[in-house]
Each structure stands twice: as C-alpha cells, then as structure tokens.
Amino acid sequence: MNQINRRNWLRLTGLAGSAAIVAPLKSNTISQYVGDINSPVNGSARLSSNENPFGPSQRVRDAIIKGFEEGCRYPFGKVRELMDVLAKKEGVEPNQIIVTGGSTEGLKATGLTYGVHGGEIISPDPTYLSLLSYAEQFGAYINRVPLNEKLEHDLDEMEKRVGNQTRLVFVCNPNNPTGTIIPKDKITDFCRSLSRRTLVFSDEAYGDFIVDKEYPSMIDLVKEGANVIVSRTFSKVYGLAGLRVGYLIARPDIAGRIRPNVMANTNMLAIYAALEALNDQDFYRFSLDKNEEGKAYIYNVLDELGLEYVKSHTNFIFFHTGRPIQDLISQMNGKGVNIGRPFPPLSDWCRISTGKMDDLHRFGEALKQVMA
Ligand SMILES: Cc1ncc(COP(=O)(O)O)c(C=O)c1O
C-alpha cells in the first residue's frame, strides 16, 4: 500500500484540472505548531521530531563527562581536531569542512550567504525549511517546485526553472517530510549538470539511513571540485540532537565564503561527543537496526488500518490519514502521543518518527482508536 493514488495526489495538491496553484509554505504558519509539538519531554511518546531516543550511547556519555575538564577552554583547537577527523572520513581536506551548531546552522549560514542580496533559490515543496526560511528573511525568492505524484523531487521541473536569477538549487535527499530519495541513477547527473549553472545544496541529514550502500553521496561531486555543498548531522543516527553538532562539506572557496556567517559554531562537549560517536560503530549499527524494527512496526499498523504511506529511507514515515492533520495532532496529543507538524499542502498527511518500541506501541494503539 505504498503507491500514491494519482487522483488523490492531484486532489491533495490542488493540481486537479487547470488550477495548478500550490499554497506556499509560510514559516510563521509552521512555527505556531512547532512550539506545541516540540514542547519539553512531558511523558508523551515524542515521535514528532525525527530524533534518535537511544542516544547518546554510553561511550559518548563517558566522553562528554571527560569533556567537562575542558569546559573552561574555548573550543578552537578541538574543532580543528573534529575537522581533521571529518575530513579523513569524507575524503576531503580540513578546509572543506565547516563544523556547525547542528546542520541547521550550516543551512542558515548558507541561506544567509547566498540569499542576502535577493536572487532565487529553487527548492522542492514540501521539504526541510531551515535554509529556505532563513534566506527568505534576507530577501531571497524561493521558487517552490511541488513534489511529483510519487512525492519525490520533480527533477525535470526543477531543472527547467533554473535561470539567470538562480543563486542556488536546494535538494533534500532523503527528503523531509516524505522520506523519499532521488532515484540512484539520476541524482549524480542531476546535481552535476545543475552545478555547472548554479550552486547546488544537498541536505543529507538522513543519508545514514539509506540501506543501499551503493547509493551515492553528493560529497563525491565536492571531491570533483563541483559547485556543490553537502550538509550532514550528528542529530539523527548518532542520537545527539540536543548537543547541536553538524557540518558542511564544500570546495575550499565556497567554504571560505560561508564560514564568516557561522555564528555559534559548536561547543566543547558536543565535539567530544561527536568524536566518540564516530568511533562507536556498535551504537551506529544498533541505531540502524532499531530504526528498521520501528519502521516495520509502523508499516504493519498502517497496513492494518489500510492507510497509504510512502516507503521511507529515513527514521520517519509519511502516511495519508485523509483527515486534517491539525485535528489528528490534537487527538493524538490527547492520548499522549506527539506526531509531526503539518506539511502544507499535504494537510491530511502525517509524519511519524521511529523511536523506542514502547512509544511506537502507544502510537499504534492511539492511531487505531483515533481512526476507528
Ligand atoms: C532534512 C533535515 N535537515 C537538517 C535538519 C537539521 O538537523 P540538525 O540541525 O539537528 O542537524 C533536519 C532536522 O530534522 C532535517 O530534517
């Protein structure tokens, strides 16, 4: 039950008939929900923010405690150490790495750097908003390209819209909120060819969850010297969302342009955590296994309820409820389960994160009651 029905899709997106107008995402509409749903942990099953509740691993907790010894020191030297380790891991030079406060800071710094004097950014819609909303604050125009009927990036349309005004093309791969990936045989050619005309940003926050080991990262293009930036994070598979550490990988001249716009950078404890997390392969594999187990459970619940969903390459699943998401959020909150915020124009779809099995069972039971 993972194919999107074309008629439903057209109806949902408002593309039926000749009215090809999709309501743009408005960051202020969204923040009104984020406040509620991301409230501090309150005993609810928090399945709203694509976190990894198994982290930090024990080894990382021990490393953080050790890091306190250097809590009185500025982290410059330690950031350099993390840059060196990341450069080695990714096969680039240290001056091609920018360590940031979560990848959000890298997304925003890029949005500021390339959005500040106006100009156009092409993006899929819906997608992850950090870079886009921030660039918009500084005058950029976001040219939003609706996802296709499989809820994947519409590559042809995105390419068609690149013009003289385009400063950047944003791809989110895998995409949030849909969990889709750009087909393996298309992604590299698409990014390479567009990078000859403009800058391409590939948000790979969920890259670790892609099961196909042959699936390429756009870091390969950075290594070729292409006009491409990639973001990665320690928030997801490594389970460090609360510590705020992520990074950008780009050509030295591009990294040099963005670096002055990074403000928070990161902190000593987060660097200790990240360095240890990279070594803790057991936890990394454990997290991936738990994620697969969680996804299998959620798929089962959705199958039982006969709800359509998109096959996910991430730690969340996007499914079609057929009822307004605001209503579902309230009903599920009432049963102690936090689900994802609305993603207009897909306003009767729901994004649910994987998590601990107890929490997923609470989700399953609550959803069955609510949908009954
Ligand atoms: C696609 C995507 N990119 C980036 C981020 C930002 O994560 P962080 O700032 O924690 O690295 C998220 C967070 O959910 C995301 O979904």
The ligand as an ORCA input file, in Angstrom:
! r2SCAN-3c Opt
* xyz 0 1
  C      16.333     17.311      6.352
  C      16.875     17.903      7.596
  N      17.985     18.619      7.526
  C      18.528     19.181      8.606
  C      17.942     19.033      9.839
  C      18.559     19.769     10.982
  O      19.033     18.965     11.973
  P      20.176     19.428     12.936
  O      20.209     20.911     12.982
  O      19.815     18.849     14.229
  O      21.434     18.877     12.339
  C      16.780     18.281      9.982
  C      16.134     18.114     11.292
  O      15.164     17.458     11.492
  C      16.232     17.707      8.823
  O      15.091     17.002      8.872
*
